[in-house]
Amino acid sequence: MAVLSHLITVIALFTATFLSSAPGSANALSVDTHGNLRVRGHGQLHHDHGVRLAEKDYEQGLDRRTSAGKRRRCKKRPITSTTSMSQITSTSEMHSTTPRPQPVGPTTSTPTATSTYTPQPPANGNKKVGLAWAGNDDKLLKYFVTDKTQYVYTWSASCPDHYETTGLNCARMLWSHKNLEDFKNLRQSPGTNTLMGMNEVNIPSQANLSPKNASDLWNQEIRWLGKHGYTLVSPSCTCQENAIQWFQDFFAACGGNENCGVDYLAIHCYLTSTADFMYWVERFWNTFHIKLWVSEWACAGFGPGGYGKCSGDVWKFVTTMVDFLDKTDYVAAHFPFGFLPSLYNVDPGDKLIDDKGYPNALGSYILNH
């Protein structure tokens, strides 16, 4: 009987091991009702912000992270009067540290932000590169800090562990109503001076907020802090036609862009043409005259037959856009996608870290060029 019992135990252990490593089983990040990231169990893959963690325990510290879902990405420039519909294929389907402001209470007065901006010649060595950071080993963050990096954010109201020691400015995000309580608790944390609005409000699978609902949330939870020394980054939209109208309606709903307290306009661009990318950056600037945060960007197309793929040379695309973004004076910061363990549905050629979590060759170029 002892032999038989031992044999049954061995078989049970072998079966459990086999099932836990079976193809298709994976852990993934998801948002709970408080906006925290959680690891979903095997077979419960959730399509989140682009970070999929497979067979690795990220439980420690994951309550800092926020997710997002599959998204419709950017599309090429609008068709002009000389371009027919058959000639264009849409790619929209888809997917410095400064003194800390003193904690204050809400105010009934209206913060005022200047929306006009006089372009200045770009300075050499400007610190424009930001790190979009989620699922990474926070102990490695210091290896991404160079003369070009200034910001980090985590799609949440939290910051990487010990980010203060790196000198980076951590921007805390109100992703949507999902992480509102966390945001309220952390927005005035020591060292905080930059706040970000909701994530991809023009995308159904993301924050998905109407301009009116977004302006209500903005005015209630973020706008009043602008009068007390905080830098405010708008809700983000993807580089596609409905984003222009969304922002126009948002500014109208919250009282006009001179009264909404927006310091920087946040956009996300996933495109395969550098010309299209430059077009959208220029169009947002020419429409709103608010300096830009390109808070997600990569060489990735989401049209038919090109789901998430970069149709050309990733290196050429990235180096061209880094040069453009660094030298364009109305671009205040840009966050390449990505310095992340997994890019999920974005072309793996866009990955900027190696298997050990350090910057790879392309990542090092961005951080040091």
N, C-alpha and C positions, 0 to 999 in steps of 0.2 A: 504493500500500500504506500509506503514512503517513496518508493521509486516512481510509482504511478503519479502520486501527488507532485513530485518534483518535475516529472515530464509535463504535466498540465501547466505548471507555473511557467516553464520555459516557453511553451507554445504561446501562452497568453502574452508574455513579454515580447516575443518575436512579432506577434500580430499587431500589438500597439505601436511598436517601432516602425513597422512597415506602413501602417496607415498614416502615421504622423508625417512621413516623408513622401507620401504618394503625390504624383504630379497633380498640379492644380490646387493643392492646399497651400494657403498663404495667409499671413497676417496682414492686415491693412489698417490704415488710419481712418478714423471716422469721427464725426462730431457728435458729442452727446448734447443734452438739452442745455448745458451750461457753456457750450462752445469749446469744450476741451477735446483733445485728441485722445482716442482710445484705440487699442489694438483689437480688431475684430477677430473672431476665432476662425479656425480652418473651415474652408468652404463658404465663408461669409464675406467674400471679397466685395469691398465697397469702393466705388470709383471716386476717389477723392482728389484733392487739389493737384495731383500729379505725382504724389509720393506714394509708392507702394512698397511696403517693407515685407520681405519674405523670409520666414523661418529665422527671425532674429528678435530677441527680446529687447524692446525699447520701452518697457514699462516705466523705467526710472526717468522721470522728467517729462513724460509724454503729456502730462496734464497741462504743459505749457503751450502745446501746439494746437493750431486750428487747421481744419481741413477745408477743402472745397471739392466740388465734383467735376464730372466731365463738363467741358464747356465748349461753346461755339467760339472759335478763335477769330482772328482778324480776317478781313477780306481785302482783296485788291482795291485800288482806287475806284471811285465811282465812274461809270461809263460816261464819257463826254459825248457831245453832239456828233462827233466824227467817229465814234466807236459803236459798233453794233453789238447786240447781246451775244452773238455767236463768236465774237472775237475775244471774249473774256471769260475765264473760268473762275468762279467764286472760290475763295479759300476760307470763307467764314464759317463753314460747318465744323462742328466739333461737339470738339474741342476743337574830428571837430568836436569836440565836447564843449559845451557852453554851460554857464551857471544854471542850476536847477531853478525853475520857477517856484515860488513859495505856494504851498497849498492854500487854496481859497475856496469859497463857496460859490454857488450859482449866482448869477447876476441877471437882473431884468433889463440891463442896458444892452445895446446892440454893438458887438465888436465890429470894427471897421478894418477891412484889409484893402490895401491898394492894389488894384487890378492892372494898372498901367505900368509898363516896364520899359526902360530905355536900354536897349542892348549895348553891352560893352564888349571890347575885344577879349576873347577867352585868355585866361592866364595859364601859363605853362605850369604843369604839375598840379592841376586842380584835383581836388578830392571828390570825384563824382561817383565812383563805383560803390554800389551797395551790395550787401549779401542777403539774398532771400534764403532763409536758413530753417530747415525743418527735418527732424529725424537724424541730424548729424550728431557726432560726438562733440559736445561743447568744449571739451578739453583741447580740441584741435583748432578752435576759432582763432587763436593767436597766430596761426600759420597763414591766415588769410588777410592779415593786417599789413598794409603797405602804405606808401606815400599817396596812393590813389584811393584807398578805401576810407569811407567815413560813416556809413550807415549799416545797420542790420535790422531785419524784422523777421517775425516767425509766423505770419498770418494769424496772430493771436494778440492778446493783451500782455503776454509774458515775454520775457527776454531770455537769451541763452544764459546758462549759469556763468557767473563771474565775468560777464561781458564788460563790466566796468574796468577791469584790469587791462583791457585791450585798447581803451581810448575810443572805441566805437560809440556812435550815437544810436541807441536802440529806439526804434519807433514802435509804439504800441498801437495795435489795430483793434478797432471795433468792427469785427468781421461782419456781423449782422446782429439781430436781436439774440441770436443763440449764445453769444458770449458777453452779453450786456452786463451781467453781474460781475464777471471777472474784470471787465473793462472799468467799471465804476470803482472797484477795489484797487486797481493797479495804475490807473491813469495818472495819479499824482505821487507815484513811487519816487524815492530819492533818485536823482539823476535823470528823470524823465523830462524831456522838453519838446518831444515831437510826437504827434498823434496822427494816426491814419484813419480815414473813413472806410466805409464798407467795401467788401471785395466783389468786383465784377457785378455791379448792380444791374447791368443790362443783359445778364445771362440767366435764363430760367433755372439752371442747375446750381447757380452760385447764390449770392446774396439776394438777387432777384427782387429788387425794390423799385416801386414807382418813384418818380422824382418827388412827388408830394410826401410819400412815406419816408423817403430817405432824408428829405429836408427837415421833417419833423424830428427824426432821430438825431440828425446833425445838430439842429438848434438846441435840442434838449440836453445832449450829452457831450458835445465837443465844442461847439462854436463859442460859448462863453469863456472857455479857457484861453482863447486867442488874445483876450485883453489882459491876460496875466502872464505873458511871456512865452506861451507855448507856440510852436510852429505847427500849423495845421495843414494836412494833406487831404485833398478831397476824396470822396468815394472814387473807386477806380472803374473805368469802362474799357472794354476791348476796342481795338482799332477797326471799327466798322461803322457803317452809316448811322445806325440807330444811336450810337454814342453821342454824336453831335447834338441831336435833338434831345436826348436824355439830359445832357448837361445844360442845355438852354432852358429846359423846363425846370430843372433842379434850381438853377440860379433865380429863375422867376419866382419859384415857390418859396424860397428862403429869403427873398428880398433884394435880389440883384447881386451880381458878383462883387460889388464894392461893399456890400453889407453882410456877406455870408462868412467872412473871416477866412476864406480859402487863401493860403499862401502858395500852395503848389497844386497843380492839376495832375492826377494820377491816371496813367494809361497803360494798357497791356498790349503789346504787339507781337503776334506770332505770324510771320510771313516768310516767304522764300525769295522775295525780290528786295534787294536793298533800295531800289528806286521807289517801290511801294512803301517801304518802311519810312524812308525820308519824306515821302509825300504826306503820310499820316501825321508824322511829327510836326511838319510845317503847317499842316491844316489845323491841327488843334491849337497851335500857337497863334496863327493868323485869325482864328475865330474868336478865341477867348483872351489872348494877351495875358495869360497867367503862365508863369514859368512851369516847366513840366518835370514830373517824376515819371520816368518810364519804369514802373515798378515790377514789370515782368517783360522779358523779351527773349526770343530765340529764333533760329532758322527752323521753321516748322510750317508745313502746309496742311490744311484740313479739307481740301477739295476732293472730288472723286478720284480714287486711285492713289491718293497721296496722303493718307491719314497720318498726320504727325510727322511726315518725312520732310527733310530738307532736300529739295530737288536739285540742288547744286553743291558746290564745295562749301562745307560748313566753315572751314578755316577762312576762306576768302570772305564769306558773308560776315562772320564775326569780326574779323580784323577791320573790314570796311566800316561796319557799324560802330565799333568802338571808337575809331578815328572820328567819325561823324558826330557821335554823341558827346565825346570829350571836347570837341572843338565848337560845338553849337552852344552859344552862350545862353539861350533860353531853355536849355536842358540843364536842370539843376542837379539831377542824380539819375542813374540808371542801374538796374538790377538784372543782370543776365540770368537766364534760367538754363542750367542751373548748377549751383554749388550744392548739390543734393545727392543722397545715396542712390535714388532712382528717379528717372524722369517720367516714368509711366508711359504716357502716350506721345511724348515729344521725342524727336529723333535722338537716339543714343549718342550720335556724334556731337550733340550739344552739351553732353555731360562735362563738367568742369572739375571733377575730383576723381582720384584714382580709387582702386578697390580698398585702400586703407584709410580713405577719408581725407587725404592731403590734396592740394591743388595739382591737377595734371598739367600737361604742356599747354593746352589751350587756356585753362584757368590761370596759369602763371602768366601767360601773355596778357590777359585782361588785367590782372592785378598789378602788373609791372610795366606795361607798355606806355 
